[in-house]
Structure formats: structure tokens, C-alpha cells
Amino acid sequence: MSVIWLRTAAALYSCGLLYALIYLFWKSTKLFTPALIAFGAGAVLHLVSLVELRLETGHLPINNFYETSSLCAFLIAALFLLLYSYYRVAIFGVCLFPVVFFMTFIGSTEFPVTAWSSPQLRNAWLLVHITTVLIGYAALIVAAVASVYYLLQERQLKSKKLDPASNRLPPLGTLDRIITQAMNAGFVFITIGTVTGVIWAFIENGTKWIFNPQIAFFLFTWVFYLAMIFLRITAGWRGRRIAWLAVSVLGCSIITWVTHLGIRSIWLQ
Amino acid sequence: MKLVLAGINHRTAPVQLREKLAFRSEEIPAALLDLQTRGAKEALILSTCNRVEVAAALAEDFPPDCLLENLLDNRHDLSWEAVRPHLYLYEDAAAIRHLFRVASSLDSMIVGEPQILGQLKGAYLQAREQGTIGTVLDTVLTRAFTVAKRIRTETDIGQNAVSVSYAAVELAREIFGSLNRKRVLIIGAGKMSEGAARHLLRAGVTEILVTNRTPQRAKQMAEAFRGTVVPYEAFPQRLAEVDIVIASSGVPNYVIKRDLMQQVIEERRNEPMFLIDIAVPRNIEPEVNRIEHAFLYDIDDLQRLAERNLQTRREVAQQAENIVTEEVARLEVRLRARDVTPTILSLQEQLEAIRQEVLLRYRGRLGSLTPEQEEAVEGLTRGIINKIAHGPISEMRRHAAAQGTEDAPQGELISAVRRMFRLRDRPSS
């Protein structure tokens, strides 16, 4: 029973993720209150699930990775709600909502579900996963290239050797907008790709999925990406720092991609 | 018909004279009609703050001086003697070249400025409305617009900054892209900062804040730009709100130091900031340029940039001049070829009339003919006149195209052909 509560909690937490994505694009905080309510409800159900698990097993649910992840997610959620009730800093939500969602989501995969209802669904699912991830990578490449241009243009402006007549680089402001938009779009697609990928791996490999290094690395890339987006929004990181981050995230993505080179053979199984 | 262009511009005449000769837009239609009644076949008046020019198509033997003198009659307080030394007068190819150069902004005070093409187009439309544009001016002006466009696309003429304040605007564009919704703070109301502010406003900056040690000056300047006054003591607190700072106060020390800017950039969450220090001695600590996202340029940096642009612009202008030369030659050939067209047409008509006449006279004696024979007679007679016409026609065409390189006056050949073949005068098109 506890896993049902946990899955419902994860579903409610996903509202928070949705809010974070909407915030990235429209800088709109209008949806914060509904997202916060859903998040709070999620946390309550999460607590119910944890208590139930405690009663079932007779000890604190930290038996395995899934339980730890779930408990940790709950603690982060509780801490966020506590902080919010004191300081009213909504901006942490943009970063913490997705994190809590993912950790709970991972925690909810402790018990394997029955396999795919049909091979078509399995293939379609994999197709969605791969397409969204690839679109995300494409956007990330755009962001990284624009970041490098940003560095070059900035250096030219700083050195005062810039000749507007021969300069063919776009203005800094334009590049900055391109980087923001590409990064945000990339983040949305890679997030969708991550969710679909985790579900796929979970159904495919059962509880063993978490030990798959490809997926671990993919999750690491996603967290890195999230950190980059968050730093950009809250600390206004741009220029040199964001350029290095973008290039590093791109590097991680390339490694993830390389580890998945064998994916076609799995598909054809 | 010949094309004549007369006028004065910023190089040949002082502003006192230019402003007297200048036509207000609403005066032009009457002046155009006036030119027409005095013998100009076609006319155009271009009047801007830097030039007043009249272009006209006149009959070959019409003295252009006469036309201009008449034009001046209507301008009270201006004598022909006063204007004459400042006047330039071009005919035909030289006039075409001048129009091409004007249209493509090679003759402008700021080479490459884009307004003049619009002004010339306006003058053209105005003249066309009055019906004083005929084939000559139409051909030349339409071509001039094309040439201007060609020069703009094929060279970088419009791309460079020329003055210091313009260089500042170009740099601001390199940093921010669009200057829409950008705010400017002017520290020290002076002539230099005024120029820069004006350029920035024209480039789309939305708000201007002015601060000065003497508040009255700040107030004056703020009024001129519809900006806001910031008390001098309070400007450091407002720095984070603005994207561009222009410093030109007479204060002999740094009014913006590195520590202050570091805070400001942090407060702006790394939004880039462009600082222009045109004060001597300088107002902004040079170390500010070391702060990430702060771009500081002083007067020397801007001057260097403006000069380098001037240099490249000169090179670019040379490319543009070459295009003009090429285009003038091309148009001349076309125009000259058109000069002989009426003669060629009447020659062909004349020969055809002779053919018809003779054929009519002898057709009766041939009796009845089969359709094939009928056709053969037609072909025979037509063949004879075509062969006869071929020599003179190709000779006239060759001559027209080659003129300018050979010194045989084309008029003579045409009139010789007209005399030899007894061609009647056709009304010119």
C-alpha cells in the first residue's frame, strides 16, 4: 500500500517540476501557489507512505537505495516547506521541486511492475525517450556554441580591439538571449527524456535499473544541467562561468550518448 | 536632349547661402512647374539641409544658365552673382555620375549615411506628381536608386561609425544588441555627452537620467531629452538601474571607482554594463574594465575606433566609386543607343513606304500570280530594303555605343543619314 501513496506523492511533486519548467520560460510565478499546494499535499502523502512502511517493516525505511532516496526526498521537501514558511523564498522551488520529484520518483521504483503491455508501446516509449533526449542535446549544443561566441565577443570588447566593421559575431545581448532560450528548451526536453528513460529502464530491468551505469550517468548529467539553470536564474551567472558550465554539461551528455551507443541492439531485441 | 544638373552643397557653399536657396517642400511643386514653363522638358528639385540641386532635361541648344537665372528670379534676396561662385554645373555623363554619387551617399557630409536616398526618392516622387519626370530623368533616377542599393549591398559603406559618439552607439549595439528599453545615465552635462545622448536616443534608448554638480544644467539637459534629473549625491545608488553610463563631468578625480562598480554589477546580477568616459581628466577608474560584465571605454579608445572606421570607410568609398564609374558607363551606352533609335525607326519606315509605293506601281504589270509567287515578290522587295538599311543602322548603333572613346560627333552621322534618306523629323519621344 505504501508504494501507492509514494507514487501519488511523486505525481503531485511533478506539479512542482511543471511549475519550474514554466518559470524558466515565462518567468511567471503565478502558478507558484497551486504548485506549492500540490507539493505540500505530495509531502503529506509521502509522510503517510513512510509511516506505513515503518509500521510494515518495523524499522526506519532506509533498507536500500530506493528507500533512502525516498526518505531523503521527503526531508528536502519538509525542509523546503519549513524554510518557505519562514522566509518566503520561492526561488528555491525552481531547483528543489525537480530534485524532490526525481528522488521520490526513483524511490517509487522499488517494486517492479509487470512488463510492457505490448511491444508497440515499448518501442514507441523508447522512441519518445530518444527523440526528446536528442532534441535536448541539440539545444544544448546551440547553447554551448553561443557560449563560446559569447566568450570571444566579450574578449574582443574587453580588449578594445573590436572593429564593428569587420566583426561578424552577434552582440552579447543577443547571444545571452540565445543561450537562455536554448538552455531552457534543452532542459525541458532532457527532463522529459530523463523521466521517460527512467521509467523505461525501470520496466525493462526491474529494480536492477538503478545499478545501470549509463542511467546513473544520465541522471548525473541532468542534475548538473539543473544546477546550471538554477545558477543562471538565481545568481545571474553568465559569460565565462556559464560558458564553462554549458561546455561541461555538453561533455557529460556526449559521454552519456557514447555509453548508449549499443541502444539499437536493445531496441531490436 | 541633354541632362543638366546644377546645385550647391555643403562643400561649395556656407550654410547661410544654403538656407537661403533651400526650397521648402511645399514650394517645390510650383518651382517645378515654373522650370517647365521656362523651357525645361523635365525637372527635379532636391533640397536638403546639405544641398540644393536642380536636375533638368533640356533641348540640345538650350543654355542651362538661362534656366537657373530664371529660377533665382523668384528667390528674393538672392542675386545670381552671389550664388554663381558656389554653383556646380554638370552635363550628361557628369550629371549622371553626380546623381549616382548623391544617391549612394558618396557625396554626403557623412559618407554612407542612409537618409539621402530617401530624400532623393521623395524629390523624384514629388516631381513625378507634377508631371516633370520624363524618360530621361526617369531612366537616370531609377538607375541611381538601383546603383545606391547595389553599393549598399556590395560594399560595407553603411556599416561604419564615423564620429566618436557614433562609435559609442555602435559599441553599445555590440554589447546589448537592440538598445530598446535600455537606460542611460549621463554624469556631467556637456556638449560631448549631449552628442552621445542624442545618438543613443536615436538608436532607441528609452530613458535618460542626468546628473550634474550644478542642478540647473542637469535640468536643462534633462528637459532637452525628456529625461529625469538625479541629484548628484544620489547617482551611485541609481547606477545599478542603468545599462549605459556616459561620464563627462569636469570633476578632476574618479567619480566611479572599481569597488563601487563591483557592487553595482553584483546588484545587477551580472547584467552587462557599458561605461563611456569622455571626460578629460577621466571620471571612471580604468580598473573598472577588469570587472567581468563591465565594459569601459575612454575617449581615446573611442577616437581610435572612429579613426579606424574612417580609414576603412575611405577604402570602402573607393570601391563604391568604382561601381559608380562602371554604372555610369553602362547607362551612357544605353542612353546613347536610345538617341539613335528614332532615326533608325524613321529610316525603316521611310524605306518601307518606298517599297509599298513602288510595289503598288508595278504590281499591275505582273498579272495574276500564284500565292507562292506573291510571297516571293514580297520577300524580294523586303530583302532589298533590309539589305540597304543594314549598313546605316549598324553604323549608327556602333557609333552610338563607341562614342566617348572616338571623337566623331554622333550628331553629324545622324543628321547625315537623315539628309541622305530624306527622313522627316519625328516628334521626339
Chai-1 contact restraints between the chains, C-beta under 6 A:
chainA,res_idxA,chainB,res_idxB,connection_type,confidence,min_distance_angstrom,max_distance_angstrom,comment,restraint_id
A,L157,B,F295,contact,1.0,0.0,6.0,A-B,restraint_1
A,K160,B,D301,contact,1.0,0.0,6.0,A-B,restraint_2
A,P164,B,E170,contact,1.0,0.0,6.0,A-B,restraint_3
A,A165,B,D156,contact,1.0,0.0,6.0,A-B,restraint_4
A,A165,B,Q159,contact,1.0,0.0,6.0,A-B,restraint_5
A,A165,B,N160,contact,1.0,0.0,6.0,A-B,restraint_6
A,A165,B,T312,contact,1.0,0.0,6.0,A-B,restraint_7
A,P171,B,E174,contact,1.0,0.0,6.0,A-B,restraint_8
A,P171,B,G177,contact,1.0,0.0,6.0,A-B,restraint_9
A,L172,B,I175,contact,1.0,0.0,6.0,A-B,restraint_10
A,L172,B,P272,contact,1.0,0.0,6.0,A-B,restraint_11
A,G173,B,F176,contact,1.0,0.0,6.0,A-B,restraint_12
A,G173,B,G177,contact,1.0,0.0,6.0,A-B,restraint_13
A,T174,B,G177,contact,1.0,0.0,6.0,A-B,restraint_14
A,G236,B,R269,contact,1.0,0.0,6.0,A-B,restraint_15
A,G236,B,N270,contact,1.0,0.0,6.0,A-B,restraint_16
A,R238,B,N270,contact,1.0,0.0,6.0,A-B,restraint_17
A,G239,B,E292,contact,1.0,0.0,6.0,A-B,restraint_18
